[in-house]
Amino acid sequence: MKNPIIILCTSLSLLFFCGKIIAEDKSVKELSELQESISSLQKTLQAGSKEKNLLENELMSVELEVSQLNSALRQLNNQVISLETAQSDLERRQETLQQGISAQKEILAQHLRAAHKIGAQEPIKLILNQRDPSKFSRVLGYYNYFTESRTNKLNKFEQDLAALDEIIIELDQQRVKLTVSQESLSQNYDKLTLGQNQREKTLEKLMRSLQDDQKKLRQLEKQRARLQTILNSVEQTSKELTLSEDYLPISSRKGSLSWPVRGRVAKQFGNIRSGSLRWEGWLINTVAGTPVNAVHQGRVVFSNYLRGFGLLIILDHGESFLTLYAHNQELLKNTGDWVEINDTLAHSGNSGGIDKPALYFEIRKNGSPINPKVWLAKK
């Protein structure tokens, strides 16, 4: 008869294992549903946008192209830095080997001169030159040590010469790769400049078309309505999302959340924006390309372009809290990704039609915007 304790332990282990598999399957299903929901919503918004402002559509197209160029440039830049570092390492190894080979040449020359003085019958002459027979074994020992040392040095010399040849070949290949990457980098910079110039022209046309305050107000109201559509969908879909096992409730960090980006707050929560519209978050001036970081753990529930907000990321932090990060030049996380505190979500920019780089940051609770000042740590 089997031990009942063993049976119980085995049953509990199986229950735990099955529970874990079910939880993982549930999480995958939830994420899949979220991605499908957001994808469907994005298609609806894109279809609707075709009938809207043509200048806004043109701006979106140009800004997405500029974002792709920025991403390609960042990757090429990292590649060039990596190649330059590898080249420097190879050059240092080459110099070290060359110095070692030069020193070995001198030592081997000394060995060969000593061997030449002794002559062809080295061991016999050394023994016959010893009048004291008791010294024969010691002389032979010295001679064997001398011969072994010379052989080792010759072997090391040959190995270092071979290694130097390999490094010279590798260095030549590395220089070719570096040249190609630097040329690609230069070409992409030229493309980026053209893209940015096109963006400036399109934005200027758009601003001229919105000089009338009422037109500007209507445009901002439409942008807010689009955002609200996204948020409603996100809140509906993300309610059932499973949080990470080591999740820390965001409510426990009130007043101590990390800042999303370095910079000066240009527009504060509640400031008048246009007509009766007020800012529902902070607009933080920053340098283009600055890392935009998650203020808290959470799930990415939106990562795409939204007219008026540019390249936008929305995080769900549980407890009905959302944070929004808008106007980026490049997004680094996808819908469904889990992020930790201070993980880099994006690089800041000016997408969405703003005239200079800035991050628009919002915190929402139960769908309503709340003042970031109460939640972020004091500088």
N, C-alpha and C positions, 0 to 999 in steps of 0.2 A: 504493500500500500504506500502510495506517495505521501511525502510529508506535506501536511496541509499548509504550513507556512510558506514552503517553496511554491505551492500551487497559487497561493494568495499573491505572493510577490510577482510571479510570472504574469498573473492576470492583471495586476496593477500596471506592470510595465507595458503590457499590450494595450491597455486602455489609454495610457499616456501617449504611447507611440501613435495609436490610431487618432487620438484627439489632436495631436500635433499635425498629422497629415491633413485632417479635416480642416483645421484652422488655416493651414497654408493654402489648401485648395480654395477656401472661402476668400482669403485675401487676394489670390490671383483672380478669382471671379469678380470680386468687387472692383479691382483695378481695371479689369477688362471692360466692365460696365461703365466705369467712369470715363475711360478713354473713348468708348463708342459714343457716349452721350455728348462729350465735348466735341468730338469730331463731327457729329451730326449737327450740333449747334453752329459750329464754325462754317460748315457748308451752307447752312441757312443764312447766316450773316453775310457770307461772301456773295451768295446769290442775290440777296437784297441790295447789297452795296453797288451792284452793277447799274442799278436804276437811280443811284444817288449822285452825289457830287463827283464829276469826272476828275476834277483837280485833286480831290482827296484820294481817289483811286490811284491816280498817277503818282501822288506822293507816297502812298503805301508801296507801290511797285518799286519805286526808286529806293526807298528806305530799306526794303527787304534785300535788294541787290547790294546796297552798301553794307548791310549787316553780314551778308555772305562773304563779301570781300574782306571785311574786318576779321572775320573768322579765319579765312584762308591766310591772311597776313599774319595773324597771331601764330598759327600753326607753322608757317614758313619761318617766322622769326625764331620760334623755339627750335626749329630744325637747324637754322643757321648757327644759333648759339651752341647747340649740341655738337655740330660739326666743327666749329671753331675750338671748342673745349677739347674734342677728340684730337684735333690737329696739334694743339698745344701740348697735349700729353705725349703724342707720338714724337714731337720735336724734342721734348725733354728726354724721352727714352733714347732717342737717336744720339743726343749730345752725351748722355751718360755712357752709352755703349762705346762711342767714339773715344771718350776719355779713357775708359777701361781698356780698350784695344791698344791705345797708344802706350799705356803703362805696361800692359802685357808684352808688347813688342820689346820694350827695354829689358824686362825680366828674362824673356826668352833669349834675347841676345846675350845676356850675361851667362845663362845656362849653356848656350852653344859655345861661347868662348872658353868656358871652363872645360867642357867636354873635348874641345879641339886641342887644348893644352895636354890633356891626358892621352889623347890619341885613339886609334881604332880599337886596341885591345884594352879597353878601360879597366875592367875588373882585375885582369891578370896583372897589369902594371901596378895597380894600387896594392895588390897583395904582395907582389915581389919586392916592392919598395919598402915593405915593412920588415925590419930585422927581428922584431919581437913577435914570435908566432902567436902569443896570447892576444895580440891586437888584430889578428886576421878577421875574427868574427865581427869585431866592432867596426872595422873598416868596411867589411861587406855590408853591414847594416846601414852605415852611412851612405854607401854607394846605392843600395836599394832604395833608400829614402829619397836620395837625390834624383834617381831615375824615375821613381813614381811621381815625385813632385813635378818633374819636367814633363812627364806624359800627361798629367792632370792639367797642367797649364796649357799644353798644346791643344788638348781636347776642349778646354774652356775657350781658348782663343778661336778655334774653329767654330764652336757653337755661337759665340758672340758675333763672329763675322756673318754667319748664316742668319742670325737674328737681325743684324743690321741691314742685310739685304732685304729681308721681309718687311722691315719697318719702312725702308726707302720706297718699296713698291706700294705698301699700304698708304704711305704719306702722299704719294702721287695720286692715288685713287681718291683719297680724302679731299685733296685740293680740287680735283675735277668736280666732285659732288658739291663742294662748297661754292665753286664758281657758278654751277648750274642753279643752285638754290638762291644765291645772291641775285642772279639775273631774273629769276622768277619773282623774287621779292620786289625788285625794282619795277618789273612790269605790272605787278599787282598794285603797287603804290600809284602808278600812273592811272590804272583803271579806277582806283579808289578816288583819286583827285577828280577824274571826270564825273564819277558818280556823285560825289559831294557837290560839284558845281551844278549838276543837273538838279539835285535836290534843292539847292539854294534858289534856282530859277523857279522851280515848281512852287516852293514855299512862298516866294515873293508874289507870284500870281494869286495864290490862295489867300494871302493876307490882304491883297488889294481888293479881292472879291468880298472880303469880310470887314471892310472899313466901317460899314454901317453897324451901329451898336446892336440893333435888333437882329440883324443877320448873324452877328457873332454870338449873341445870346441863344438864338435858335440852334446854331451849330453845337454850342456847348451842351445844350439840353439834349440834343440827339446823341451826343457822345456819352453823356451820363446815362441815357436810356439804354444804349448798347451795353454799357458796363453792367447796368442793373440786370439786363437779360442774362448776361454771362453769370453774374453772381447768383441769381435765382436758380439757374441750372446747376451750378456748382454746389450750392447749399443743399439742394434737393438730392443730388447724387452722392455727396460726400458724408451725409448723416450716418450711413451704415459702414463707413470705412473703418477698417481695423487699424489701431495705432500700434506703434512699436512697443515691444515688451518693456523697454527701459524708458518709456515716455515719461516726461516730467510735465505736470500740468502747467500751462502757461500762466494761469491765474496766480501760481505760487511765485512768479517772477515779476509781478507788477512793480514798476518803478526801477527795475534793474535789467530790462531787456537791452541787448547789445544794439548799437546803432547800425542801420543797414549799410551806411556809406559815410565816408568822411566828407564834411562840407558844411557850409553855412546855410541855415534855414532861410530861404528867400520868401516863402509864403507859408504862413502858419494856419493851423486848423481854425476855421471860423472867419478868416479874412475874406472881405468882399472880393469876388472874382469878376462878375459881370451882372449888372442889374440886381436881381434878387438872389442870384447864385453865389454861394460861398465855397471856399476851399474846404473839402472834407478830409484832407490829410495835410501832409507837409510836402512842399517842393524844396528839395535840398540841392543847392548849386554844388557842382563837383567837376572834376576834370574828366574828360572823355576817356573811357577805358578803365576807370577806377573799379575795383572789385565791389560788387553788390552782394552783401551777405545776409543769410537768413537770421532774423532776430531771435528765432526759437526753432525747436524741432517741429517738423511737420511734413505733410504730404503735398507735393506739387499737384494742384488740381486744374491749373491752366498754365500753358506756356506757349504763347503764340502772339501774333500781331493783332491789335485791336485799334481801329481807327480812333484817333484822338488821344490814345495812350501809348501808341507805338508798340514796341516789343515788351510784352507784359507777362509777369509771372505772378500767380496767386498761390499762396500756401494755406492749407487747412491745418490748424493747430489743435483741433479738438475743442471741446467745451463751447462750440459755436463761434470760435474765433477764426478770423481770416486776416492775412496780411497781403497787401498788394505792392508790387514793385514795377513801376512803369517808366517809359521813355529810354529803355536800354538800347545799346548798340549791338549787343549779342547776348543770346540766351544760352546757358550752359546746362540746364536741367530740362527734363521732359515730363509731361503729364504722367503721374503715377510714381515718380521718384520720391523716395524718403530722404529728407535732409536733416542734418544735425545743426546745432547752434553754430553760427559763424561759417557754415559751408557757403562757398561762393556760388551764387545762383546765376549771375550775369555780369556783364561789364556795362558801366553806365554810358549813356550817350544822349542824343537829342531826337530820337525817333518819336513819331506821333505829332510832328509839326511844331515843336518848340524851337526857339531861335538859338539857344545855347545849351550845353550839356547840363543836365540836372536829373535827379531821381524824384519821381513822385511816389510818396509812400503813404499808405493808408492802413489803419487797423479797424477791423469791423467785428462787432459782437452782435449775434442774432440778426445780421444783415444791416445793422445801423453803424455808421462811422463814429469812432470815438477818438478823442484827442491823444495823439502819440506822446505828448508831453508827460502825461500821467503814467505812461507805461515804460518809456525808454529811460535808461540810466542818465543821470545828470552828467554833463561833460566836466 
